[in-house]
């Protein structure tokens, strides 16, 4: 049994939802109100000593934490269908593309960073939105640059089936779209994101589709 | 043959140096002056379309990029000695601990973020140092919380040999130490970092020991 601690707005929780759906695994999601600070409450610290979502509880072991580590765990324990290529260079490419979003962009946009920008520099909503767009565009440009230079045949980032890079880059796109970003500058990514949006396993994981999300 | 594109100051390049040393692999390092903006030059874009170090060139394939993806590639292609545990839950623990540093802390401290804090919010050196310390302490507290709650016997983060979490957390410590951080609040990590510092494979990878680093 899988219990996902997430939140409608969390792009990292979105990744885990998509991976579980691609693997065909049922789960229950519990919402941690990261916009209201519930990730800092003692009740959640008992789940994850890092005040962040997602965490994935599996049977009676310690909760798994960090979305990329959860995706790797799912890949190792539920290998079919695979989310990583079979060859090490392909796996390195996919993981590198994931990390452009999951490491070098998304952590700059999360509530604790937005709160710090406000408290330390007096950043208002408009300034935070500008900051967020800047780092999302940088990540999309980096991923597009890699994919355009070293393309792999197929409809998805790495071949003919969706995998880890599609999941993680599409989670970045969800935040980018929410901030009004467009894709003219990223033709490779635009093609892949259109495919993600049309796939019900990706679409059902989107922030807008989660309980608690504001009406469009 | 391995060619590492790094820089003395890069904590992400430091991780790759340690991993190569633990695996017993020889390499050549080329410095990309990330403090002077050389990562944005066309010559480097041909290596890595994302303007960041490290990149690892191996034989004639496209350069590998993103330090965690490089570490995973080294683990898959040069499995001895292992940097990850054998069991999936152990691997998830180690990867999660790595990502607390590699995703949720370090990307907030890199030159492009420091430059953005200065250009968008007028942050001076003192403000940037305060920002950096804040997010490094948060990451150390999160890692300490996990290690203290779910310890694994042994002298290192996960058993009796150094692995991926020791590498990545120690890279964070190098930045933390450089900013004057102390370890009183992190007794588990303090013990592990002392062991890292005493290991010549870790010590030789330290920013202070690289060509171009300022004299102490």
Interface residues (C-beta under 8 A of the other chain):
Chain A: X45 X49 X50 X51 X52 X61 X62 X64 X65 X66 X68 X69 X70 X72 X73 X76 X77 X88 X89 X91 X92 X93 X95 X96 X98 X99 X100 X102 X103 X104 X105 X106 X107 X108 X112 X113 X116 X117 X120 X121 X122 X123 X127 X130 X131 X134 X135 X138 X142 X143 X145 X146 X148 X149 X150
Chain B: X45 X49 X50 X51 X52 X61 X62 X64 X65 X66 X68 X69 X70 X72 X73 X76 X77 X88 X89 X91 X92 X93 X95 X96 X98 X99 X100 X102 X103 X104 X105 X106 X107 X108 X112 X113 X116 X117 X120 X121 X122 X123 X127 X130 X131 X134 X135 X138 X142 X143 X145 X146 X148 X149 X150
